[in-house]
Amino acid sequence: MVRFDAHPKGGGMDQINAELGKETMVVLPCGPVIGRRRGGVTAFHRVPYAMAPIGPRRFAVPVPPAPWSAPRDCTRPGPMPPQLPSRLAKVMGDYDCAQDEDCLHLDIWVPADAGKGTPVFVFLHGGAFMTGGGSMPCYDGHALAEASGMIVVTVSYRLGALGFLPIAGIAPANLGLHDQLAALRFVREAAPALGGDPETITVAGQSAGAYSIALMLANGLGRDLFRRAILMSAPLGLDLPHEGQTADLAERYLAALDIASGDRDALNRVPVAALLRAQAEVARADARQPGDIAPPFLPVIDGDLVTGDPNAALGAGAAAWCDVVIGSTREEMAAFYVDNPALAAIGDDVVAGAFQRAYGAGAAVELEKARARRAPALPPAVLGDLVTDTLFARPNLDFAAAQTAHGGAAHAYRFDWQSPMPGVGACHCIDLPFLFGAGEIWLDAPMVASADRREILDLARLFSGSLAAFAATGDPNRAGLPVWPAFGQARMVQFFDRLTEASSPVG
């Protein structure tokens, strides 16, 4: 067993007193945890950052975990939060993971040579605020920690109705966002015991995780928690509802459970399986325009954590204090649209209506330009390009421009590497395997399974290497990596593909 001092003079992982086998003990501020070493990395799983949200705490704001004195076994991955099947399993793959409401935990990977000043990389998963979990095998941080030398942390937080449905008299708004902030506070406090530098924390997120980071930046929630941010496919084009606008959804949810308004005790006693069935019922009844993927459960403007439209605050320079990387994929929507019979059947009239809602009087001109760019210009593909542009690409670049205008640092990217899976292209989530080192789990994912392995591994080295360099220094450039200029006045974007290079996008 290896023992580390919670507050060593030299910092973290170099304070070794004894060793037995491959188990390692670190004394965190809340208590000792035992991890397991594999190769050059020690993993600590299911490290609680808050009290379990069960029983009377089911719909409560997270509170710090109770300290413990006996070593806690953190050698096995924990469960992911309760959830329904992912709508992106067809491209990302399906993962047979245990689920449990006791899910407010971290998975941590620490390089063997971590010492005082090691950068810390915290990842917030995506999943439309309804699915995912930091303990999922696809988010294993071993390869990223080993290759980069960073301490890698993944976060699990409450999802769906349990995390993002305010219920009058029962559930405060934005519980999942509260969870994420509690996790970041825990990481900052625990970083020195792991050999990490609490002043060099980078928070990265994809999709819903990236949007959560945008909310932190827009509302001044991250200044004391992280120094840099990486936003991957942040859906900044989402229209956030005000808390009051979700009252009907909450009432329908309680009605599906046959629970009276305000009856907290009754709702706390409902089995989690019934909660998920009710969630599915109200989600099915949530009418959407064709191609609209906005989730029914998402953060709301509550006047507390979220005070308004995040784009307005970001446009005014609210995030200028933070070094930022922001990017999207070329065909975000293909992941949602592929093998969808309803979308395959849409006609030109549906697409024209979507462009009319987006562009008003200029709709015909924009539609003509969109069709000219796409081959074949089938209705689902043209609609997918529109939603990719309005939900992801355009607001992402607007954020980068605002950072530049207000004196902040911004680097932008677009991930253009195309999946060999028919109809998928450079879809939502396609950049994730390349961040996490394209291990065996990712190489089996449908969207990359038949691709050339050498190509995948080489591009993973370039993409994850660039982001790791940014996390360590604020600059994604270093020897052996493609030159990545700042966004700047020239609006430079790094295009990651079989040939990676930077240019200023046209249009």
N, C-alpha and C positions, 0 to 999 in steps of 0.2 A: 504494500500500500504506500502511496505517496501522499505526504501531507504538506499542505501549503498554509502559510499564515494568512489570516484574513486581511491584515494590513502590514505586509512585509515592508521593511525599509527599502529593499531593492525592487520590489514590485513582483507579485504574482508567481508565474510558473518557474522562475529560477530559484525559488525558495524550497528546495527539495530536502526533506529530512530523512526519508526512508522509502524503500520501494519493495513491493511484493507482488509479483505477477503483473497484470495489466490494469488493475483497478487503481483509481486515483481519487484522493479526497481533497477537496478544497473547502475552506471555511468561509462561507459567504456571510454578509452582515446578519442574515436571518438564521444561519445555522450551517452545519457541515453537510456537504453533498458528495456522494460517491459516483464517479463516472468510470467509463471504460476506454482504455487507449487502444487504438487500431492504427498501425503505422505511425505516422508522425502527428496524429491528432487525437485528443481526448474528447469524448462526447459526454455531455451531461443532459439527460432527457427528463422531461416532466418536472422541471424545476418550477415550483409555484411562485407566481409573482403577486398573487392575491388570494384571499380566502375563497374557497369553493363556492360558486354561485348556486347553491342548492338550498332546498327548504325555504326558510324565510328570506334568504339572500338571493332567491331565484331572479327577481326583478329589481335588484338593488345595485347601487353604484359600488364598484369594487373597493375593498379595503385591503391594506397590506396583510400578508400572511402572518399568522402567529409564529413567533420564533420557535425553533426547535433546538435541542441539544444533542440528541442521538443522531448519528450519521444517517442521512436519508439516501436510500438506494435510488440512484438516477441513471441506471445502466440500461433501462429498456424504454423505448418510445412510448409516449402516452397516447390517449385517445384524441380524436378530433371532435370538435363541437357537434352537437346534434344537428342533423341536416338531412335534406332530401337528396336524391341523386343529382349529380351535376349535369347541366345541359351541355357541357363541353367535353363530356367523357368520350364522345365519338372522335375527338381529335387528340385529347390529352391522355386518354386511357382511363381505366377504372381502377380504383385502389380499394382493396378490402381492408378497411381500417376500422377499429373499434370506435364507437361513439360514446360520449359521456358528458353530462352537464358539468362535471368537475373537469373543466377544460382550460382554466386560466393558468397556463403554464408556458414555459420556454423550453426550446431545445437549443443547446449551446455546443459549439465545436471550437476547441482551443488548441492551436498549434503547440507542439512541444517546446518550441523556442520562444513562446510568448513571454514577454517581460514588460517592465515598466514602459509605457508608451505605445503598446501594440494597438493599431486601429481596431475599432469595433464596428461591425457591419450588421445591422438589424433589419430583417426582412419581414414585411407585412404582406401576407398572401392575398390574392384576389379570389373571385368567386361570386361577384354580384351581391356581396353582403349576405349571401345565403349559403354558400358552400365553401369548402376548403378547410385547411388547418395546417399550422406550422409543423405538426408531427407527421404529415403525410410523407411517404417515402420519396416522392418526387422532389421534395424540398430539403432533402438531406444535404447538410452543409459541409460534409467531410471533404469532398474534392475541392470546393471553393476555399475552405480554410487552409488546406494543405498547399494548394497552388499559390495562394495570395499572401499567406502569412497573417491574415486577419483573423480575429475572433469573429465567428459567424453565429448569429442568433436568429431563430425564427420564433414567431409569436402566434399563439392561438388565442382567439377572442370570440365572444358570443356572436351568433349569426341569426339571420332571419328574424322572426318575431321576438325571440329571446334577446336579441341584441339591438334591433333597429325598429321596434314598433312602440312608440309612446302610447301608454294606456292610462287615461285619467284616473288618478287615485291609486294606481298600481305600479306602473313602470315609467320611470323618467325617460326622457328622450336620449338617444345616442349612447346607449349603454355600451355598445361595441367600441365606440370611439373612446369612451371612458376607460375601457379595458386596455386599449392600445396605449393610452397615455400612462396608465398604471404600469404597464410592462416597460415602457421607456424609462420611467422613474426608477424602477427596480434595476434595469440594466446599468444606468448611470451610477447608482450606488454600489452595485456589485462589481463593476468593471475593474477596479484596482485589485481585488482579490483574485481575479482571473488573469492578471497581467495586462489588462486593457487600460487605455487612456480615456478617461471620461470626457476629455476635451476634444477627442477625435472620434466621435460617434457619427456614423452615417446611417440614416434610416432610408431604406429602399422599399419600394412597394410596386406591385403590379396590379393594374385594373382597379378593383375596389380598394386594395391596399394603397395604390398610388393616389387615388382620390382622397383617401383618409389623410395622407400626408399633405395634400393640397389644402385641406381644411385646417390642419395644424398650422401651416404656413400663413394662411389667410387670416387666421384668428389669433395669432400671436401665442400659440400653444407650445411651440417647439423651441423657443429661444434658449431655455435652460436644459433642454433634453438632447439636442443633437446639433452638429455643426454643418453637416452637409446632407443633401437629399437627392435621391434618384427616383424619378417618377416614370414608370414603364406603363405605357398605354393608359394613362389617366383619363377617364371619360369626363373631361372638364366641361363638355357640352351638356351635361345633365342639368335639368331644372330641378333644384331642390324645393320640396314643399315646405311650407311653414308648419309648425307642430299642429296647429289647429286644423290644417287640411287633412290630417291623417285620422281624425276622430272617427269618421265613418268606417275606415278600414279596421280600426280597433274594435268598434262595436260589432262589425261583422265577424271578426275573429272571436270575440267573446260569445256571440250568438252560436257560432259553429261548435263551441265547447259547452253550450247551454249553461253559461255562467252570467250572473247578473253584473251590471256595471258596478265597478268599485269593489267587488268581492275579492280582495287580494288573497285571503286565506284559501278560498276555493280554487283559485287559479294556481296557487303554490302546490296544491295537492294533486293536480292533474298529471297523470303519467306523461313522460316526454313524448311517447309515441302518439298520444292523442294531440299534443300540441303541434306536432309535425303534420298530422292529418288535417287539422284545422288550418294550418298555414297553407297547405296545398289547396284546400278548398277555396280560400279567399284569393289566392294567387290565380287560380283558374278563372275566377269571375272578374278579374281585373282586365277590362277591355283595353286593347292597344291597337294602334295603327299597324298595318303590315310592315314587318321589318323592325319595329320598335322593340328594343331589348332592355329598356329601363326596368330595373327590378321593382317589385312592389314594396319591398322593405329596404330602406336606405336612410342615410342620415337626414335630419330635418333641421330647419332653422329654428332653434329653440331660444334664442336670446341669451344663451349662456355660453356653451362651447362654440356654437355656430351662430354668428350674429347676423349673417346676411349672405348674399351671393358671393361665393369665394372668388369668382373671376373679377368682380369689381375691386375687391381688396388686393388681389394679386396684380391687377392692372395698375393700381395706385402705388405699387412698390412695397407691399407688406412683407414680401419675402426677400427683399434686396439684401438683408443681412446674411442670407444662407447661400452657400455655393450649391448650384442646382444642375443636374443632368435631367433632361426630359425627352422622351421619345415615344414613338408609336410604330406600329407595323403597317406595311403598305396596304394590306387588305384585312383590316381588323374584323370586319363583319363576316368574312367567309367561314370562320369557325362556328358562327351561330346559324348561318344560312345553309351550309352544306347538308345534303340529304334531308332537306326540309320540304316535304311535298307541297305544303301550303304556299311556301314562297316560290317554289319552282313553277307554280301555276299562275303567278301574278302576271298581269299584262301591262302594256305600255301606259294604260290609263292610271294605274296605281302609281307608277313611277312619276308620271307627269304631276299627279296630285301631291306627291312628296316634294318634288322640286318647287311646286307652287307655294307650299307651306314654308319652305326654306328660303325662297328667293323672291317671292311676290312677283312684281312686274318684270323682273329679270329672269324669271324661271325658264322661259323658252331658250334664251341664249345659253344659260348655264347647262341646260339639258343637252343642247346640241354639242357643247364642248365636252361634256361628260361622255357622251356616246362616241365622240371622235377619239377619245383616249383609250377606249376599252375594246378588246377583241377577244371573243365575240361580244358585242354589245347587247347581251341578253338582259331582260328586265331585272332579274335578281342581282346580277353583277353591277349594273348601273346604280341600282338602289343601294347596294352595299358600299359602293364608292362614295355616294352622297353621305350616308350615315357615318362612314369612316372619317370623312372630311369634317363634318359638322360636330360630331361627338368627340372625336379624338384629335385629328391632325391639326386643324385650324386653331382651336383654342390652346393646344399645346404650344404651337409656335407663337401665338399671341402672348402667352406667359413668358416664353423665352425673350421676346421682344421687350416686354415690360421690365424684366430683370435688367436687360441691357440699358434701357432708358433711364432707370433709377440707380445706375451705378453698381448693380449686382453682377455676379458671375453666373453665366449660363452656357452650357453645352447642350446641343440638340442632336438627336439621331433619328433615323428611320431604319427599321429592320426590313430589308427587302429579300432576304434569302427565302426561296420558295420551296414549300413542301412538295415532295413527289406524290403525295396523296392527291388524287384528282379532286378538283374543285376547291381546294383549301388555300392555295397560294401562300402569301406571307400573312398568315392569319393571326388573330388575337391569340396570345400565349406562345407564338412560335419562337420568341426570344428567350423564353424561360430555360429550355435545355442548355442554351449557350451561356447563360449566367451561372448555372449550377454545375458546369463542367461536363455535361453530356455523359453522365454515368450510365450504367446498364439500365436503370429504371427508365430514364428518358429515351435511351436508344430503342426501347420497345414501344414507346408511345406511337400511336398510329400516324401522327403527323410527321414523324421523322424515321419511322421503322425501316423504310426501304431506301433511305438515303445512303450515300457513300460515307462510310465511317470516318475515313481520314479527313474528308471535307468537314464533317461535323466537328471533329475534335480540334481541327485547326482554327475554324471560325470561333469555337468556344474559347480557345486560348486568347484570341484577339479581343473578343467582346468582353469576357469576364476580366481579362487582364486590364483593359482600358478602364472598366468601372472600378476595379480594385485600386488602380493608380489614382483615380479621382478620389476614392474614399480616403486614401492615405494622405494626399497632398492638395486636393482641390483641382488637380490638373490631370486629365486622362492620358497625357502624353508621357511616354518613356521609351527607352531603346527597345527595339523589336516589335513595337506596336505601330499601327497606322497613325499618321499625323491627323490629329483631331483639333481643328481650330475652334476657338470660342464662337458662339453664335454671332455676337457683335452686330455692328451696323450693316454688315454684308449679309446677315441672316444665313450663316453657314451651317449646314446640316451634314452630319456624318451618315453615309449610307452604308450599312453593313450588309454585305452580300458576298458572293464568290469573289468579287473584286470590291474591296472596301475603299471608299474615297469620299472626300467632302466636296460639296458644292452648294450653291444657293438655289433652292427649288424655284421653279417657274410657276406662276399662277397662284 
